[in-house]
Each structure stands twice: as structure tokens, then as C-alpha cells.
Amino acid sequence: MDIREILEYLPHRYPMLLVDRVLECEPGKRLLALKNVTMNELFFIGHFPHYPVMPGVMIIEALAQAAAVLSFRTMNAKPDDKSVYYFVGIDEARFKRPVIPGDQLLLEVSMERNARGLWKFAGEARVGDVVAAEAKILCTLRPI
């Protein structure tokens, strides 16, 4: 999926859109996406001026956005203005490698469970073959 198609599945826009391309998608199973990390990201202004590092919460948010795309593709639906897909929980988050400008962040999410409107995913963010972060992510779709 290119950026135009991603924009159909995510309501996020600059500077909060953190998925640039979807490389693989198996609805109901897994999704592999890409985030190109550039020095132009707003968070690098203050995190940290002397050594820019992508905040861990932004890496987890990128995983949650990838999970949202997988959820909507699994439901064979697109978001509308009558509901919001909320990020409702993070478990077992670990940060193992700094992500810096110039890195390509590979975002892999695997669906673990979907019950009573609560989706659970295992997420892993890598730079090349090296794990940068991992977490269990919970999301839900709710009417506004």
C-alpha cells in the first residue's frame, strides 16, 4: 500500500502520521509497514537537540497505527467520521535500540485476539534485523 491508500485507512495526518508504506498485509494475521525516520520530524527539535532520538512513545504509536490498518483491512472497512479507533493499552513494552534520523523503521504487527470489540496485537519495530522496540497493543473501535 502506498501513502495514498494508507490515508484511506488512517485518520492521522502530519505530523502524527507515522506509517509511510505497507509492505505486506495478511488480513486477520499480520502487517509489515515502513516508517522513514527523517531529521524533519517535529519531535527531534527537543528530543534531543544534541543527539536526536525518536521518542519511544512515538515508536509505539507507529505500531498502533500499523495495527489500525490491519484491523480495518481485516474488517474490510474504512474509518468514518462517526467512530474513532482508539489505542487503549500497552503491555510488555521494551525499548532495545535508539531510533535516529536516517533509520528505516520496520513495523510488524501480528493479531493475537479480537473479542468483544477489543483487538490485541504483538508489535515489533526493527531497524534492519535489530529490534528497536516491542509491545503488546490493545485497540478498540468506538462511536463518537
Secondary structure as UniProt FT lines:
FT   HELIX           3..9
FT   TURN            14..15
FT   STRAND          21..26
FT   TURN            27..29
FT   STRAND          30..36
FT   TURN            39..40
FT   HELIX           42..45
FT   TURN            49..50
FT   HELIX           56..75
FT   TURN            81..82
FT   STRAND          83..95
FT   TURN            101..102
FT   STRAND          104..115
FT   TURN            116..117
FT   STRAND          118..127
FT   TURN            128..129
FT   STRAND          130..143
//
